[in-house]
Amino acid sequence: MDKNKFSKDELLHFYKLLHLGRLIDEKAPNYLRQAKGWSYHAPYAGHDGIQLALGLTFRANKDFLFPYYRDLLTSLAAGLTLKEILLNGTSKNDDVAGGGRHMSNHFAKVSIGIQNVSSCTGNHTLHAVGVARAIKTYKNDGIAFSSQGESSVSEGYVYEAINGASREKLPVIFVFQDNDYGIAVPKSDQTANERYGLNFTGFKNLKVIFCDGKDVFDSFRAMKEAVDFIKSGEGAAIVDAKCVRIGPHSNSDNHILYRSKEELSEAKTQDPLPKFRRQILEFVSQNELAEIEKENEKEFAEAETEVDQMLNPDPKSIFDFVFTDYTYEGNYPDGIQTEAKGKLRTVREAINEALFCEFRKNPDTFIWGQDVAYKEKGGIFNVTKGMQQEFGKERVFNAPICEDFIVGTANGFSRFSDKIRVVVEGAEFADYFWPAMEQLIELSHEFWRGKGQFSPNVTIRLASGGYIGGGLYHSQNLEGTFTTIPGLRIVVPAFACDAYGLLRTCIQSKGPSLYLEPKHLYNQIYAKAAFNEDFLVPFGKARVRKTGKDLTILTYGNAVHFSLSAAEKIQKESGKEVEVIDLRSLQPLDTETILSSVRKTGRCLIAHEDKVFGGFGGELAAIVSSEAFKFLDAPVERIGSTFTPVGFSRILEKATLPDENKVYEAAMSVLRY
């Protein structure tokens, strides 16, 4: 863009931001040397042009900006104040990004649309695509901006994001800040093309724009071209900005170990700041620029003094914002209906009815996943059957076979409005969910990381477990992993009534929920139940499925039915009364009901389908042993799968998984102790 198109006031404003940003950038390492903070700092010098243009193109309270850890000037130009940048660098309690909960140099200001982005390089591209989908769905005129270093483009989810954005023609601009290095790894070790943008020129509905990211005016030209393309509605855009890294990757990097003196000297000659200063001298005076520099120095000194005196985070605050606030508004505080009405439904029918119920109640509810909405089919197990026909393709639609993309875009989509609720089939089978684990981690600590400023209201449905002859990739249970992650609510229904009530609670609630569906129970007659239309099951409420006084069995999912059958058999044979506790909710956990039962019976068996070693039962056993030890008359025992994969042959599957007989034998062993 021609510099003559900017007014004198604009040019002076540009210089103020450029000089102030560089002032912060150069003083940041001093904070570490003085033990005042900024233990992570990635200097942006050499990226000045594109960062200024990106930050000023962003419209506060209208657009969504996803900066990366080098975007100091971007964030300053986009609306963060000098004081807010220093608060972030020093990890103070009043840091608007998250009060010291995230690394320094990770700038955010959610209140105006600058998003809190994690340290996983490039994964925020998926979040940008998700919110861009919401922008398009709600016919908003906002734009999602995603910024990153060129080497992070090597990540698979970046390709997934760009593929999805181009396919859906979404209003998102991906900015690649190319300084030739991924820490010490040269770009030639990352890609065959000289410029990363060339890797995407074959994508339909995608405009790839190249610019000199060191030059302010060329960067503004590229950003305007990208915005104009977005406004045309023809698709997404990439701005590939060639930069130079004048300093090391970060304050922990010694770039002398891999860059020659000649290269470093050459990099300094390309410094954008003195170049811009020279470019505008025909429009402004030396005195005006000197006055700006003097004002910036004064402003920095005042802000530094003020920030030094501000409070550090309170250590006790680590427990705040781990989970979103949960208010149960159902009519069944224990999640039990004494007089349920209606016909008996299967678990599959119950899940389908719960989805229909919530979609009718809240028009801002959406669902997507693999194979969830094609003609008369509704997922592998027809759980979502009929939904697209009633609610339309904007609310119920298929996603690419890409678990990362499914979950990551749900995170982004929910950022558009707090009233939105997203349900996703995280994978066709739980076993295929592993590629999305990074996005699950993102969901789990978004609320904590930003001190409660953003809650991803996402329910992930997963068809879990075995007993279907599925073998290695269709028979796993994942709760042993999921329950180790703070911030996730995790439920597992065993009967149709709970399948209905728990799913409705998950969807209505804020924050991420994992809804694990034992697929073996989808159509089982013994899992059928009636339920009222208004039925809801609260989180953290177990259900006593059978009362007893001689032994407590703690169980969930498929193992609930094995436990009930074993308990009935034991009572008929020996008269011993076994109490069966259906946990239903693994996080939060109803420890009150668990301990009350164990204190009464004095014996405890834990039965679940997952492996015993490393399974969730180990945590249950620890709780019982710690909190009810003096009431125990026998060791706490566990029954579950063997520590092996699940084989495809029905013979091998039976040898691996627990069943009624195995639960019966384990229960009798505890009773005989």
Stockholm file with secondary structure:
# STOCKHOLM 1.0

chainA/1-673         MDKNKFSKDELLHFYKLLHLGRLIDEKAPNYLRQAKGWSYHAPYAGHDGIQLALGLTFRANKDFLFPYYRDLLTSLAAGLTLKEILLNGTSKNDDVAGGGRHMSNHFAKVSIGIQNVSSCTGNHTLHAVGVARAIKTYKNDGIAFSSQGESSVSEGYVYEAINGASREKLPVIFVFQDNDYGIAVPKSDQTANERYGLNFTGFKNLKVIFCDGKDVFDSFRAMKEAVDFIKSGEGAAIVDAKCVRIGPHSNSDNHILYRSKEELSEAKTQDPLPKFRRQILEFVSQNELAEIEKENEKEFAEAETEVDQMLNPDPKSIFDFVFTDYTYEGNYPDGIQTEAKGKLRTVREAINEALFCEFRKNPDTFIWGQDVAYKEKGGIFNVTKGMQQEFGKERVFNAPICEDFIVGTANGFSRFSDKIRVVVEGAEFADYFWPAMEQLIELSHEFWRGKGQFSPNVTIRLASGGYIGGGLYHSQNLEGTFTTIPGLRIVVPAFACDAYGLLRTCIQSKGPSLYLEPKHLYNQIYAKAAFNEDFLVPFGKARVRKTGKDLTILTYGNAVHFSLSAAEKIQKESGKEVEVIDLRSLQPLDTETILSSVRKTGRCLIAHEDKVFGGFGGELAAIVSSEAFKFLDAPVERIGSTFTPVGFSRILEKATLPDENKVYEAAMSVLRY
#=GR chainA/1-673 SS CCGGGSCHHHHHHHHHHHHHHHHHHHHHHHHHHTTSSCSSCCCCTTCHHHHHHHHHHSCTTTSEEECCTTCHHHHHHHTCCHHHHHHHHTTCTTCTTTTTSSCTTCCCBGGGTBCCCCSSTTTHHHHHHHHHHHHHHTTCCCCEEEEEEGGGGGSHHHHHHHHHHHHHTCSEEEEEEECSEETTEEGGGTCSSSSGGGGGTTCTTEEEEEEETTCHHHHHHHHHHHHHHHHHTSCEEEEEEECCCCSCSSTTCCGGGTSCHHHHHHHHHTCHHHHHHHHHTTTSCHHHHHHHHHHHHHHHHHHHHHHHTSCCCCGGGGGTTSSCCCCCCCSCTTSCCSSCCSCCBCHHHHHHHHHHHHHHHCTTEEEEETTSCBTTBCSTTSTTTTHHHHHCTTTEEECCSCHHHHHHHHHHHTTSCTTCEEEEECCSSGGGCGGGHHHHHHHHHHHHHTTTSCCCCEEEEEEECCSSSCGGGSSCCCHHHHTTSTTCEEECCSSHHHHHHHHHHHHHSSSCEEEEEEGGGTTCGGGCBCCCTTCCCCTTCCEEEECCSSEEEEECTHHHHHHHHHHHHHHHHHCCCEEEEECCEEETTCHHHHHHHHHHHSCEEEEEEEESTTSTHHHHHHHHHHHSGGGCSSCCEEEEECSSCCCSSHHHHHHHSCCHHHHHHHHHHHHHC
#=GC SS_cons         CCGGGSCHHHHHHHHHHHHHHHHHHHHHHHHHHTTSSCSSCCCCTTCHHHHHHHHHHSCTTTSEEECCTTCHHHHHHHTCCHHHHHHHHTTCTTCTTTTTSSCTTCCCBGGGTBCCCCSSTTTHHHHHHHHHHHHHHTTCCCCEEEEEEGGGGGSHHHHHHHHHHHHHTCSEEEEEEECSEETTEEGGGTCSSSSGGGGGTTCTTEEEEEEETTCHHHHHHHHHHHHHHHHHTSCEEEEEEECCCCSCSSTTCCGGGTSCHHHHHHHHHTCHHHHHHHHHTTTSCHHHHHHHHHHHHHHHHHHHHHHHTSCCCCGGGGGTTSSCCCCCCCSCTTSCCSSCCSCCBCHHHHHHHHHHHHHHHCTTEEEEETTSCBTTBCSTTSTTTTHHHHHCTTTEEECCSCHHHHHHHHHHHTTSCTTCEEEEECCSSGGGCGGGHHHHHHHHHHHHHTTTSCCCCEEEEEEECCSSSCGGGSSCCCHHHHTTSTTCEEECCSSHHHHHHHHHHHHHSSSCEEEEEEGGGTTCGGGCBCCCTTCCCCTTCCEEEECCSSEEEEECTHHHHHHHHHHHHHHHHHCCCEEEEECCEEETTCHHHHHHHHHHHSCEEEEEEEESTTSTHHHHHHHHHHHSGGGCSSCCEEEEECSSCCCSSHHHHHHHSCCHHHHHHHHHHHHHC
//
